[in-house]
Amino acid sequence: MKTETVVLLIVVLGAHSLLVLGDCAFGGQNLKVGQRYSPPGRCTEYTCHTGGALTAKTCPSLASLKPCKLVEDATQPFPKCCPYFDCEQNLRL
């Protein structure tokens, strides 16, 4: 019974500290309120908010534009990693 009470107390205190401090835990990262994080290889930006809430920004959906070429670079930070259409190279004759 004592072990269960101690474990429950630790869990409650841990959750309470997240709410009080406002830190966010995501993908092994601990973020402070206002801090942003972009996981490697994913074109998404997460932002930590009060109470441990996270928001995510992602790239917009794109419709095909022929004869344009879809260009993207996953090594760039968000939002430069988002795909876009390059139509200028196809306009050259």
C-alpha positions in Angstrom: 0.0 0.0 0.0 2.8 2.4 0.8 4.6 1.8 -2.5 1.4 2.5 -4.4 0.8 5.7 -2.5 4.4 6.9 -3.2 4.1 6.1 -6.9 0.8 7.9 -7.1 2.2 10.9 -5.3 5.2 11.0 -7.6 3.0 10.9 -10.7 0.7 13.6 -9.3 3.6 15.9 -8.4 5.2 15.3 -11.8 2.0 16.3 -13.5 1.5 19.3 -11.2 5.0 20.5 -11.9 4.4 20.4 -15.6 1.3 22.5 -15.2 2.9 25.0 -12.8 6.1 25.4 -14.7 4.4 25.2 -18.1 7.1 23.0 -19.6 6.3 20.6 -22.5 7.7 17.2 -23.1 7.8 16.1 -26.7 9.9 13.5 -28.5 12.4 13.3 -25.7 12.7 17.1 -25.7 11.8 19.3 -22.8 10.6 22.7 -24.0 10.0 25.9 -22.1 6.9 28.0 -22.7 7.4 29.9 -26.0 10.2 27.5 -27.1 9.9 26.0 -30.6 11.2 22.6 -31.8 11.4 21.1 -35.2 12.2 17.3 -35.2 15.0 16.3 -37.6 13.7 15.1 -41.0 10.2 16.4 -40.4 9.0 19.7 -41.8 6.9 20.6 -38.7 7.4 23.2 -36.0 6.1 22.6 -32.5 5.6 25.4 -29.9 5.2 25.0 -26.2 2.4 26.9 -24.4 1.3 27.4 -20.8 0.0 24.3 -19.1 2.1 21.9 -21.2 0.1 22.4 -24.4 1.8 22.0 -27.8 0.8 23.4 -31.1 2.1 22.3 -34.5 2.7 24.2 -37.7 2.9 22.1 -40.9 3.3 22.8 -44.6 0.2 23.7 -46.6 -1.3 21.2 -48.9 -0.4 21.7 -52.6 -2.4 21.0 -55.7 -0.5 19.9 -58.8 0.6 22.8 -61.1 1.7 21.4 -64.5 4.3 21.9 -65.9 5.8 23.2 -62.7 8.4 21.2 -60.7 7.8 20.4 -57.1 10.9 21.4 -55.0 11.6 20.7 -51.4 14.6 20.5 -49.0 14.0 18.6 -45.8 17.4 19.8 -44.5 16.1 23.3 -44.1 14.4 24.6 -41.0 10.6 25.2 -40.9 9.1 26.8 -43.1 11.9 26.8 -45.6 11.6 23.0 -45.8 8.0 23.1 -47.1 7.6 22.0 -50.7 6.8 24.6 -53.4 6.3 24.7 -57.1 9.1 26.1 -59.3 7.4 27.2 -62.5 10.1 29.5 -63.9 12.5 26.8 -65.2 9.6 25.3 -67.2 8.8 28.7 -68.8 12.2 29.0 -70.4 12.2 27.8 -74.0 
